[in-house]
Amino acid sequence: EVGVSPAGAARYHDVTVASPRQVAWHPLELGVERVSATELRVGDGLGQVSRITLSRVRSGVLRLHIEIEEGAENVSLLRARFATDDGSYQGLGERFTGADARGFVVPMQMSVTSLARESGLNEHHVPVPFVVSSKSYGLFVETREAGAFDVGASDAGELRATFEGSALDFVFFSASTPREVIARYTEHTGLPILPPRWSFAPMHWRNVWEDRAMLETDARALVDLHMPATAFWLDNPWMNSYVDNTVDARRFPDHAAMLTAISASGFRPLVWNVPYLDAPDDGVTSNEAERLYESAAREGHLIRNESGDVFLAPSAFGVSGLSEAAGMIDFTSEPARDSWQQPLDRLVRDLGIRAFKLDYGEDIVPEFGGARTGLVFSDGTSERQTHNVYAQLYHTPYRRALDEGSSEGGFLLVRASCWGGQSVADIVWPGDIDSNLTRGDVRNVGGLPAAISAMISLSASGFPSFASDTGGYREGPTSLETLMRWAEHTAFTPFLQLGGSGPHHNPWLYAPTAQVPDPTGTYRELARMHTELIPFFRMHALAASREGTPPILHPSLAFPEDREGYADPDAYLIGRDLFVAPVVTPAATT
């Protein structure tokens, strides 16, 4: 179907609703011309004529290309409608509402939804326009434009894919099992990065390290209490200004010696980062980041809008350490990427930093309040083409710094990405989800069940590596019950990172309860079980990096003929042998 609008593609039309305002849907159903056995031209009878081409990519992979040739100036949207089956539909990137996408409209971009969701955002940090059915086929819409999948929400008998633009590529995958379908899709868009072996062991962090003594106290506790761990995160705040990538010497005096000592104890240090530069207040520079901002603005390294003004990122207002506004680096520019990488090289080479936690990057949205944001990038693109790919470009200088500066490599833990990003970033974390046991829905971001859902849906979308904050983040400090239930889950996932909101997530600092009489011993046993499984986790990560095979599957995709396995949204398999059914019910005793 062709969505025709008086404004054509000049304005944004909501892709998440069945009938966007000022859009009239016209079915392409009139045969105009058969060009060949695999190519034909069809029309809608009102002036829109499209060329449709079917091609074989390889065994089990077909591409259907549709492009409007006549009347394209009036076309704002294209929509394909498919009959649904009675199976489970999964994938579509990071989703918090359960393994099966049936009954939901799933956007393929971030947007502001302040009236509908507790976070003010739709939380689609990692949208992937690929859906896989338990009937062993998949559909990928190969585009960077804004779009949405309506998986039986408007009509239970239809799966609808609606996207901006006057040309689209639909890629169809078929195989003997859903696992193989996902592998074929993943190979098509890029095989995933293999994280270093040490990243599979437990990692430790606090929301805020008040000083060096606090960090060193935790490091000693991990050793003295025999808690398995191989990595320490220096989360925000750790810099002098944002983002100058220099260590705050007041908070961490003699930081080089501190990091050397941490490394000598067997821990790899990691640091937090964002793609922002603090803008000078009232035009007067007062710190290194503001001087870097002015330099980047002169060199053309900051994103601008159509009027030539620097784009000030709205998300930056929520970042501790930033002033009222911040510019974003234009990572479509190779000189900008090179300039941004220079201080990262020093962190890796001189201070032994072995991983980066890359926050944000989803600020580039295709619309705000129904209007285009009007951004201009150095490569000539706008937010229409760059909104989803920006995060991958942001990750690239960090990837290069690690690959070029460390013989043992390192990893990127990222919050935002999209299809193909699995070849740049190692591990996804879901950002700030709730520090409780609630489920995600249209209003609630959700806690532990939402984290499980995100892991399962990402694995079915070509992103095999995932690590949520054990205990959650949003809505303040976590309870001991939530922390331990979360640790039970992350112990039986490839990546376990202990940390989140509040003063700490250290089990040894929690008071025992009747439900958890020995928090220290309980967590230690879970961390040990996780560590003993590292060869198993690593084996499946190797398969993912070589063949695209997803390491984690919901039972409905692992055993599609077993209909009873469809019912539990929180269960999953690692490989073919390890079945995990986390407890997510508050106050459960059995």
WOMO-V395778 format. One record per residue. N is the residue number from 1. PSI is psi in radians with two decimals (none if undefined). Layout:
# WOMO-V395778
<<N | PSI> <N | PSI>>
This chain:
# WOMO-V395778
<<1 | 2.54> <2 | 2.24> <3 | 1.92> <4 | 2.36> <5 | 2.55> <6 | -0.54> <7 | -0.09> <8 | -2.31> <9 | 0.10> <10 | -0.47> <11 | 2.85> <12 | 2.38> <13 | 2.36> <14 | 1.98> <15 | -0.12> <16 | -0.11> <17 | 2.71> <18 | -0.63> <19 | 1.47> <20 | 2.61> <21 | 2.42> <22 | 0.30> <23 | 2.24> <24 | 2.23> <25 | 2.26> <26 | 2.14> <27 | 2.39> <28 | 1.67> <29 | 0.03> <30 | 2.10> <31 | 2.21> <32 | -0.84> <33 | 2.31> <34 | 1.98> <35 | -0.76> <36 | -3.03> <37 | -0.41> <38 | 0.23> <39 | 2.36> <40 | 2.85> <41 | 2.29> <42 | 2.77> <43 | 3.04> <44 | 0.02> <45 | -0.10> <46 | 0.36> <47 | -0.28> <48 | 2.11> <49 | 2.28> <50 | 2.66> <51 | 2.22> <52 | 2.21> <53 | 2.27> <54 | 2.26> <55 | 2.67> <56 | 2.04> <57 | -0.87> <58 | -3.06> <59 | 2.19> <60 | 0.12> <61 | 2.08> <62 | 2.53> <63 | 2.30> <64 | 1.96> <65 | 2.26> <66 | 2.31> <67 | 2.24> <68 | 2.15> <69 | -0.54> <70 | 2.26> <71 | 0.31> <72 | -0.47> <73 | -0.33> <74 | -0.07> <75 | 2.21> <76 | -0.56> <77 | 2.67> <78 | 2.49> <79 | 2.35> <80 | 2.44> <81 | 2.25> <82 | 2.54> <83 | 2.36> <84 | 2.79> <85 | -2.99> <86 | 0.28> <87 | -2.81> <88 | 2.38> <89 | 2.15> <90 | 3.14> <91 | -2.44> <92 | 0.40> <93 | -2.75> <94 | 2.03> <95 | 2.53> <96 | 0.09> <97 | 0.28> <98 | 2.86> <99 | -0.76> <100 | 2.27> <101 | -0.08> <102 | 2.35> <103 | 0.05> <104 | 2.64> <105 | 2.11> <106 | 1.89> <107 | 2.71> <108 | 0.51> <109 | 2.75> <110 | 2.58> <111 | 2.79> <112 | 2.16> <113 | 0.94> <114 | -0.43> <115 | -0.15> <116 | -0.30> <117 | 2.53> <118 | -0.49> <119 | -0.20> <120 | -0.07> <121 | 2.81> <122 | -0.02> <123 | 0.35> <124 | 1.28> <125 | -0.57> <126 | 1.28> <127 | 2.40> <128 | 2.03> <129 | 0.95> <130 | 2.24> <131 | 2.40> <132 | 2.41> <133 | 2.61> <134 | -0.14> <135 | 0.18> <136 | 0.79> <137 | 2.82> <138 | 2.73> <139 | 2.23> <140 | 2.21> <141 | 1.86> <142 | 1.50> <143 | 2.77> <144 | 0.04> <145 | 2.86> <146 | 2.53> <147 | -3.10> <148 | 2.63> <149 | 2.23> <150 | 1.78> <151 | 1.34> <152 | 0.29> <153 | -0.82> <154 | -0.61> <155 | 2.04> <156 | -0.37> <157 | 0.08> <158 | 2.51> <159 | 2.12> <160 | 2.38> <161 | 2.02> <162 | 2.22> <163 | 2.68> <164 | 2.75> <165 | 2.95> <166 | 0.22> <167 | 2.43> <168 | 2.67> <169 | 2.14> <170 | 2.16> <171 | 2.17> <172 | 2.39> <173 | 2.41> <174 | 2.45> <175 | -3.14> <176 | -0.37> <177 | 2.73> <178 | -0.62> <179 | -0.75> <180 | -0.58> <181 | -0.82> <182 | -0.70> <183 | -0.71> <184 | -0.71> <185 | -0.81> <186 | -0.74> <187 | -0.61> <188 | -0.67> <189 | -0.18> <190 | 2.17> <191 | 2.53> <192 | 2.70> <193 | 2.51> <194 | 1.93> <195 | 2.69> <196 | 2.68> <197 | -0.70> <198 | -0.34> <199 | -0.26> <200 | -0.27> <201 | 2.82> <202 | 2.53> <203 | 2.65> <204 | 2.47> <205 | 2.87> <206 | 2.72> <207 | -0.71> <208 | 2.20> <209 | 1.96> <210 | -0.61> <211 | 3.11> <212 | -0.65> <213 | -0.69> <214 | -0.77> <215 | -0.80> <216 | -0.52> <217 | -0.75> <218 | -0.68> <219 | -0.74> <220 | -0.68> <221 | -0.74> <222 | -0.70> <223 | -0.86> <224 | -0.58> <225 | 0.07> <226 | 0.79> <227 | 2.08> <228 | 2.31> <229 | 2.54> <230 | -0.04> <231 | 2.49> <232 | 2.26> <233 | 2.34> <234 | 1.61> <235 | 3.08> <236 | 2.29> <237 | 2.43> <238 | -0.14> <239 | 2.86> <240 | -0.75> <241 | 2.92> <242 | 2.00> <243 | 1.86> <244 | -0.15> <245 | 0.64> <246 | 2.43> <247 | 2.38> <248 | 1.85> <249 | -0.38> <250 | -0.69> <251 | -0.68> <252 | 1.35> <253 | 2.53> <254 | 0.91> <255 | -0.52> <256 | -0.76> <257 | -0.67> <258 | -0.83> <259 | -0.61> <260 | -0.74> <261 | -0.71> <262 | -0.77> <263 | -0.70> <264 | -0.45> <265 | -0.06> <266 | 0.05> <267 | 2.46> <268 | 2.31> <269 | 2.46> <270 | 2.66> <271 | 2.68> <272 | 2.63> <273 | 2.78> <274 | 2.81> <275 | 0.61> <276 | 2.72> <277 | 2.24> <278 | 2.19> <279 | 2.47> <280 | 2.38> <281 | 2.25> <282 | 0.47> <283 | 0.14> <284 | 2.14> <285 | 2.42> <286 | -0.05> <287 | 3.04> <288 | -0.67> <289 | -0.68> <290 | -0.60> <291 | -0.67> <292 | -0.63> <293 | -0.86> <294 | -0.71> <295 | -0.78> <296 | -0.66> <297 | -0.74> <298 | -0.66> <299 | -0.08> <300 | 0.50> <301 | 0.07> <302 | 2.58> <303 | 2.42> <304 | 2.89> <305 | -3.13> <306 | -0.44> <307 | -0.05> <308 | -0.05> <309 | 2.62> <310 | 2.32> <311 | 2.17> <312 | 2.06> <313 | 2.18> <314 | -0.57> <315 | -0.44> <316 | -0.41> <317 | -0.40> <318 | 0.04> <319 | 2.09> <320 | 2.30> <321 | -0.25> <322 | 2.64> <323 | -2.67> <324 | -0.40> <325 | 2.76> <326 | 2.52> <327 | 2.75> <328 | 2.44> <329 | 2.40> <330 | 1.57> <331 | 0.02> <332 | -0.22> <333 | 2.17> <334 | -0.77> <335 | -0.65> <336 | -0.73> <337 | -0.74> <338 | -0.75> <339 | -0.72> <340 | -0.51> <341 | -0.44> <342 | -0.89> <343 | -0.45> <344 | -0.67> <345 | -0.73> <346 | -0.68> <347 | -0.74> <348 | -0.82> <349 | -0.78> <350 | -0.52> <351 | -0.05> <352 | 0.34> <353 | 2.29> <354 | 0.08> <355 | 2.75> <356 | 2.34> <357 | 1.89> <358 | 1.78> <359 | 2.74> <360 | -2.70> <361 | -0.10> <362 | 0.24> <363 | -0.41> <364 | 1.81> <365 | 2.64> <366 | -0.19> <367 | 2.78> <368 | 2.03> <369 | 0.48> <370 | -0.03> <371 | 2.64> <372 | 2.57> <373 | -0.29> <374 | 0.74> <375 | 2.64> <376 | 2.23> <377 | 2.78> <378 | -0.39> <379 | 0.11> <380 | -0.05> <381 | 2.94> <382 | -3.05> <383 | -0.37> <384 | -0.76> <385 | -0.37> <386 | -0.13> <387 | -0.76> <388 | -0.58> <389 | -0.24> <390 | -0.74> <391 | -0.71> <392 | -0.72> <393 | -0.65> <394 | -0.66> <395 | -0.39> <396 | -0.85> <397 | -0.52> <398 | -0.71> <399 | -0.80> <400 | -0.71> <401 | -0.74> <402 | -0.78> <403 | -0.62> <404 | -0.42> <405 | -0.08> <406 | 2.22> <407 | -0.44> <408 | 0.03> <409 | -2.82> <410 | -3.04> <411 | 2.78> <412 | 2.20> <413 | 2.00> <414 | 2.71> <415 | -0.59> <416 | 2.54> <417 | -3.00> <418 | -2.98> <419 | 2.41> <420 | -0.35> <421 | -0.28> <422 | -0.27> <423 | -0.10> <424 | -0.81> <425 | 2.50> <426 | -0.88> <427 | 2.42> <428 | 2.41> <429 | 2.62> <430 | 0.22> <431 | -2.62> <432 | 1.49> <433 | 2.90> <434 | 2.53> <435 | 1.07> <436 | -2.93> <437 | 0.38> <438 | 2.75> <439 | 2.63> <440 | 2.50> <441 | -2.88> <442 | -0.37> <443 | -0.78> <444 | 2.26> <445 | -0.77> <446 | 2.79> <447 | -2.12> <448 | -0.82> <449 | -0.60> <450 | -0.67> <451 | -0.72> <452 | -0.77> <453 | -0.78> <454 | -0.73> <455 | -0.81> <456 | -0.79> <457 | -0.61> <458 | -0.69> <459 | -0.59> <460 | 0.02> <461 | 0.26> <462 | 0.01> <463 | 1.69> <464 | -0.24> <465 | 2.24> <466 | 2.50> <467 | 1.81> <468 | 2.78> <469 | 2.06> <470 | 1.89> <471 | -0.21> <472 | -3.10> <473 | -0.94> <474 | 2.64> <475 | 0.54> <476 | -3.01> <477 | 2.59> <478 | 2.66> <479 | 2.85> <480 | -0.68> <481 | -0.84> <482 | -0.75> <483 | -0.79> <484 | -0.68> <485 | -0.68> <486 | -0.71> <487 | -0.62> <488 | -0.70> <489 | -0.94> <490 | -0.39> <491 | -0.56> <492 | 0.79> <493 | 2.82> <494 | -0.43> <495 | 2.27> <496 | 1.96> <497 | 2.17> <498 | 1.96> <499 | 2.91> <500 | -2.69> <501 | 2.99> <502 | -3.08> <503 | -0.51> <504 | 2.90> <505 | 0.56> <506 | 1.98> <507 | -0.57> <508 | -0.15> <509 | 0.06> <510 | 2.49> <511 | 2.41> <512 | 2.65> <513 | 3.00> <514 | -0.62> <515 | -0.65> <516 | 1.46> <517 | -0.34> <518 | 1.35> <519 | -0.73> <520 | -0.87> <521 | -0.65> <522 | -0.84> <523 | -0.72> <524 | -0.73> <525 | -0.71> <526 | -0.76> <527 | -0.61> <528 | -0.74> <529 | -0.72> <530 | -0.79> <531 | -0.66> <532 | -0.39> <533 | 0.00> <534 | -0.76> <535 | -0.63> <536 | -0.84> <537 | -0.75> <538 | -0.67> <539 | -0.76> <540 | -0.52> <541 | -0.65> <542 | -0.76> <543 | -0.68> <544 | -0.73> <545 | -0.41> <546 | -0.56> <547 | -0.15> <548 | 0.15> <549 | 2.17> <550 | 2.28> <551 | -0.42> <552 | 2.31> <553 | 2.55> <554 | 2.61> <555 | -0.54> <556 | -0.45> <557 | -0.51> <558 | -0.68> <559 | 1.24> <560 | -0.37> <561 | -0.27> <562 | 1.60> <563 | -0.43> <564 | -0.47> <565 | -0.15> <566 | -0.34> <567 | -0.63> <568 | 1.93> <569 | -0.24> <570 | -0.09> <571 | 2.67> <572 | 2.81> <573 | 2.47> <574 | 2.04> <575 | -2.49> <576 | -0.03> <577 | -0.45> <578 | 1.97> <579 | 2.26> <580 | 2.27> <581 | 1.51> <582 | 2.60> <583 | 2.13> <584 | 0.13> <585 | 2.16> <586 | 2.43> <587 | 0.23> <588 | 2.46> <589 | -0.17> <590 | none>>
